[in-house]
Amino acid sequence: MLIKTVFAGFGGQGVLLMGYVLAYSAMLEGKHVTYLPSYGAEMRGGTANCVVSVSDEEIASPVASSPDVAVIMNNPSLEKFQNQIQSGGIIYVNSDLINFRPLRGDIILYEVTANTLALEVGNDRAANMVMLGAFLKKTPLVKLETAQEVVGKVFADKPGVIELNREALLAGYQSIGGE
C-alpha cells in the first residue's frame, strides 16, 4: 500500500506542518515515509506544498506526479492540484476559504469547515490540524492518537498550543461522518 498525499495552501497556513506531522506519525508506526516540501518565492502568503508518501514497503521516489490524495487550504492550490489527483482519489478542501469545487466526477470530495472548527476549539490558526484530523478519519494511514502524540513532540517548546492542536485534530476527525 503506497499512498501519496499533497498538502497545499498559502505559506503561514501550516501546510508543511500537516505533512510533517503525518510523516513523523507514520515513521513512529514503523511505516516507510518520504516528505518533500516545496516553498514559493515568498514565505508567509506565498504558496507552499509538500508531498508525503507512506507505504508498508520501501518508496522508490518522493516525487508524486499523480498523488492519491490532496489536502487543500486555498483556491490557488485547488486550481493547481485538482487535475493532478488520480482517478478515484480524494480531495479534502477547506470549505471556509475555497469558493469553488472540482468539476471532476471521478474523485471523492470532502468539504471541511476548517477555520470555523478551529475557531470553536480556540484559534483559527489550527485550521491545518482540523484538516489533518479529517484526512486521518477517511485516509487512515496513521492512528489519530499517534498524530496527537507527534503534536506534543512538535510543539514541545510551546506547551500552550499542544492541547489546542490536539483538540483541532480531534474536531477535524469528528467532523467527517462514517467509520
Buried (B, 14 or more C-beta within 10 A) or exposed (E): EBBBBBBBBBBBBBBBBBBBBBBBBBBBEEBBBBBBBEBEEEEEEEBBBBBBBBBEEEBEEBEBEEBBBBBBBBBBBBEBBBEEBBEEBBBBBBBBBBEEEBEEEEBEEBBBBBBBBBBBBBEBBBBBBBBBBBBBBBBEBBEBEBBBBBBEEBBEEEEEBBBBBBBBBBBBBBBBEEE
